[in-house]
């Protein structure tokens, strides 16, 4: 994400309103769901190219 520059003679303001309990619960559920999705993707059987086995001579 890049830097957004303000055009001349225009001011950007951000109003921060507090979240309701319902919005907080919904967001927490979404974050939990996304973390579970990421974990599932990482635990696949895709080879990494590195081998931990030692071949004895």
Order of alpha helices (4+ residues) and beta strands (2+ residues): alpha
